[in-house]
Amino acid sequence: MSDRRVVITGLGVVSPIGLGKDGFWQALIAGKSGIRPITAFDTSDYPCHNGGQVWDFNPDDYLSKESTKRMGRASQFAAATAGMAIEDAGLSGRLDPERTGVSLGSTNGEAGVMEAVSDVWIKERWQQINPHLIAQYPPQLIPANVAIEFGIEGPVVMMPNACAAGNWAIGHAYDLIRSGDVDVMLAGGTDPISRAAFVGFSRTFSMTKDLCQPFDKNRKGMLVSEGAATLLLEDLDCARKRGARIYAEIAAYGLSCDAHHITGPHPEGLGAARAMRNALAGSGLSDDDIDYISAHGTGTKANDKVETLAIKSVFREHAKKIPVSSIKSMMGHTMGAASAIEAVACALALSEGIIPPTINFSEPDPDCDLDCVPNEARDYKAEAILSNSFAFGGNCSVLALRKWR
């Protein structure tokens, strides 16, 4: 591994609270909720009816009609946010195809496409299924579609590491730039809302019927959501040579696995703590250097308690001094896109000097005795941030970012 440094120079996001970097950020620091009754499919058979959709997204605003037609919603999200990130970085029409790659994560991929295929199969016959629809399904096509859209000829990879996939994909992109294989990577995550996700989380009894309240004593669960984010990562020397605006530097990332249970976190948060320690070790940052933690913070009883234990295990007496907030309180859990969207929030928190709140917070929980930035954003000039992401199967990925000076 070389000593190349990796910085963030472009941001793109579609989310239930806003489209584009600016719309998303303004809604985030205002504590706006994007949770409403789901309209993407009939929820009458489910105990929960609320969630987060990307309410105002029209793919034709970002892509050609030909591109929109060949892509499922996950690819549309990914390509739209990639285009935003490229434009934001000032690299439209200027990418070196062979020195640029794509690394994306997803939990469910194009689940909506397969659901549409199965609906036709059940209601009609397999002969009525549109082959072009089937061709949209394979998850590896999501980053490939981004590559096709922007003429990218470097490495292209899909990370299927469930709800930790976004950070996993960003970490892989970081490695590719550090190693000198590429100079630029489009990295992030994408997941559209689906009935499969609703069924899965309903059957695990982990969904709330109304508000997502991370770290609150009265929290009742998470909410299923959708979205995407792409970060344009760039070799520092390349970015400085062209005078790019730099939002933040990727300091390192840490990975681990609980090796405990297919859905439940380790009761002592061992995997989560190990991933945080690995991120700190790789970055050269000390416990006292971390000024803010973007929590996984799903709002379930188990996750928030265990994440608190893990943070306290790593940071000891410093833990209660570190602001910790969960933006899932505003838009629900966007699955494989969650940590990518949270990485955008962290990059903006570093560059803007504001950290987003945990909304819907009303009563502290002794099991979650951290500074949860309740209900209102906070002016706070952070220098170094950890962004936590934990997933089914015990997959843990933690991103370390630092302010660029």
N, C-alpha and C positions, 0 to 999 in steps of 0.2 A: 504494500500500500504506500503510495506517495504521500507527500505532505501538502498536497493541494487542498485549499480551503473552499468550502461550498457555501454559497449565499443564495438568498431568495430574492429574485428581481421581478417576478410577475405573479399575480394572484387572480384566480377566477373561481367564482362560486355561484351555485344555484341552490337555494334553500327555501324552507317554508316561511322564513321571515324576510327574505329579500333576494333579488337577483343582482349579480355583479358585486364586486368588492365593496363599492361605496354604499349601495343599498343594504347589503348585508351588515356592514359595520355600523351604520347609523341605527338600524333596528336593534342590533345587538347591544349597543351601549345605552339605548333607550329602554331596554328591558322588554321589548315587544314580544308577544307570544304569537306563534304561527300555528297554534293548535286549534283545530275546528273539526266538525263532523266530516268523516271521510266520504268523498264522492266518487273515488276511482272505481269502487265496486260496492256491491250491496253488503252492508255490515249487519243486517237484521238478525242473522243467525249467530252472531258473536256477542259475548257479554259486554264488549267495549266497542264504542263507535267513533271515538275521537282519535286523531293522529295528525301528523304533519305532512301535507302535500306541498309540492312546489306549485303554488296556486296559479301563478300568472305566466308560466313558462310556455312559449310557443317556439318550437325548434326552427321554424321558418325565419325567425328573427336573427338566427345565428348561423344557419346552414342553408345550403341550396336545397331545393325541393328534391333533387335527385339523391342527395346525401341523406336527407330526412327519411326518404322512402326505404332506403336499404338498411337503416339502423333501427334497433329497438330503443326503448326509452333510456336504458343505461348508457348506451353508446351516444345517444343524442346529448344527454347530460355531460358526458365526458368530453365530447368534441366541442360542445359549446363553452365549457369552462376552460378547456385547453386554448381555444381561440381567444378568450378573455385574457388569459395569462400571457399569451404571446404578445397581444396588443399592449397590455399593461407594461410589459418588459421592454417595449419599443423594438421588438424583433419581427414584426409582421413583414413577410417577404425577405427576411434577412437570415433565417436559420440555415446553418450548414447541414444539409441532410444527413451526411455520413457521420457527423460529430454530435448528433442529437438523438435522443432515445425517448421511450415512453415506458413508464412503470406505474401501473394502476392496480388498485385493490377493490374487491367486491365481496359481499357475503352471498348474495343470491343471483348475481349476474342478471341475465335477461329472464327472470322468473315470470314476468308478465307475458312474455312471448310464449313460453311453454304452457301457461295457463290458457292463453287464447287458442293454442293448438289443441289442447285437451278438451276445451269447450266444443270445438267443431267436431272432434272425434266422437264425443259423447252424444251430441245432439244430431249429428248428421252421419257421415261416413268418412273414413280416412281419405277416400278419393277426393273429398271436397277441401282438404287442407291445402292451403296455398304454399307451394314449396319455397317461395321467397320468404315467407314468414318463418319457416323452419330454419332457413339459412341465417336468420338473425340470432338464433339462440346460443350457439357455442360461446362460452365466456371469453375465450381467447380472442374473439373477434372485437371485443370492446377496445382494448388498446390498439389492435390492428386497424380498426376504423379511424382512430385518432391519427395513426401514422399515415393512412391513406389520405385523410382529409388535408394534412399539412405537408405531405411529401417527405416524411421522416424515414430515413433508411438505417438508423442505428438500432441498438437492441430494443426489443419490444417485449414486455412481459406482463402477465396478469398474476396478481397475488391473491389467492382465495382464502386468506387467513381470517375468515369470519369478520367479527366487528373490530378486530385489530388490524385489518388489512391495509387501511390507509397509511398508518404509520409504518407498517412493514414495507409498503411500496416506496414510501419516501426514503426509508433507510437504504433500500436496495439502490435507489437512484443516487443517493449520497455516495455509496460505495463505488458506483460506476464512474462518477466524476472524479472522486479521490484517486482512483486507480489510473486515471488518464485515458480510459476507454472512450469517453465522450467529454464534451465541454458543457453540454446543456441537456437537461432531462425535464420532461413534463411528468410530474409525479403527483399522485393523489388517489382518490377513491370515488366510486359511484355506486348508487343503489336506488332503484325505483321501488315504490311501495308495491306490495303484492299481497294477495290472499294467503299465499304460503307463509309469509312472515306473520300475518295476523293469526293464522291457525296455530303455528308453532308457539308463539308467545302466549296465546290464549290457553293452550293446553298445558303450559308450564305454570299457569296462574301467576304470571309475573307482570301483567298489565294493569294499570289503573284505569278507572272509568272516566276520570275528569282531569285533574292536574298532575303534572309531573313535579314532584317536590324533593329534589335531591338533598340529602343530609337533614331533612326536616323530620322531627319525631313522628309526624303523622303521615309520612310518605307511604304510598300504597302500591307503587310500581312504576314501570316505564311506559312509554307510548311509542308505537311504531311510526316511523317517518321515512322520508326519502330526501335525496339531494346528491350533490357532487361538489367536489372542489379539486382544482388542479393548481399546483404551485410550479412555477418555472424556476428550477434550480440551475445554478451556473457556477462554473469555476471562477473564483474571485479575480484572478488576473485578467480573465476575459471580460468580466463585468467592469472592472476598473478601466481597462483599456478603452472601452467604448463609452465610458462615463455613465454607466447605468445607475439608476436609483436602487439602493439596497435596503430592503425591509429588515432583514435579520440574517444571521449566520446560523447554519445548521452545525451545532457543536459536536453532536454524536447521537447515537441511538442505542437502546438496550433491549434485548430480547430474552424471553424465557418461556418456560411452560410449567404450569402448576403440577401436571402429571397427577391430578387428583380426581377429577370428575368431568363428565362430558358437558354438563351445563353449570354446575355449581362451582364457585371459586373456592380455593383452599381456605379453610376457616381462619387461618392465621395470616393469610395474604402473602405466603412465602414467595410465590411466583411473581406477584406484583412488586414486592420489595426487591427481589433479585433483578428484575428488569430496570427498576429505578437506579439501583446501585451500578448496574452495568452501564447505563447511560451516563451517570456521573463519572465513572472510571474512564470511559472512552473520551469524555469531553475535557477531563482535567479540572472540572469544577468540583468544589468542595460542598459539603452540606450547607454551609453558611452562605454560599454564593447564590443559591436559588431564592428568587424573590417572589415567585408565583407558580402555582401548579394548576394547570388546566386538567380538571378531574375527569375520569371516565364517567363518574356520577350519574348512573342511570336512573336513580330514584327507587330502586328495589331495596328491601330491607337488608338483604345479604350483601349486595355490591357495596353500598355506601359504608356499611359497618366495616367490611373487610378492607376497603380502600383506605379508610381512616387508620386501621391497624397497621397497614403496610406503610403509610406515610409516617406514622409515629415511630415505626420500627427503624426506618431509614434516617429520619431527621431528629429523632429523640427530642430533647428540650426545645429545639428550634422549630419543631413541627407546628406548634400553636401560634407562631409568629408569622407563618407563611400564608398569605391569602390563597384560598383554594376555592374555585368556583366551577360550576357545571353549566355549560350553555345548553345542555339537553333539556334543562328546565324550560327553555323558550321554544324549542323546536322538536323535541322528542329525539328518538334514537334513529339516526340515519344509516345504521348498520355499517357496511364497509366504507361508507363515505364519512362516518362520524369523525374519526381522528384526522382526516384530511381537512375537513371543515374547521376542526378545532386548531389545526396547524395554521390555517389562514388567520383565525382569531388571535393566535399567539403572536404571529408575525406582526399583525397590526397593533396588538397590545404593546409590543416592544417599540415599534416605530412611532406610535401616537401617545404613549404614556398614559394609557387608560386600560383598566382591566374590567372585563364584563362581569355582570352580577349572576348570582343564583336567584332566580325569581321564584315566586310562590313559597317563599320561606316565611314561616310564622312562628314555629316553636323549636328551639334548640333540642337536639337529642344528645344525651350524655354519651352515647356510643359514637357520636360523630362530633367530637368536641374540637373542631377546627374553625378557623376564620373563614366562613363560607361566603363572604362578600354578599350579604343578604339584600336582595331586591333592588339595589341601585349600583350602577357602575361606579368605579373609584378611580380618581386621578392618582396614578401611581407609576413612578418611573422605574420599571423593572429593568434589570440588566441581564438576568438569566432566568429561563423558564423551563419547566418540565411539562410535557403534555402526555398524559396517561391514556392508554387504550388497552382494554382487557376483553377477552372473547371466550365464547364457548370452546370447549376442548382445552381450556387453560392457557390459550395463547395470550401472551402479554407483550406489548410493544410500547416503549416509552421514547419520546423524542426530546432531545435537549437542544434548546435554541438560545442564542445570546444576542444581545444588542450589537449592531454593527456601528463602529465609530471610525 
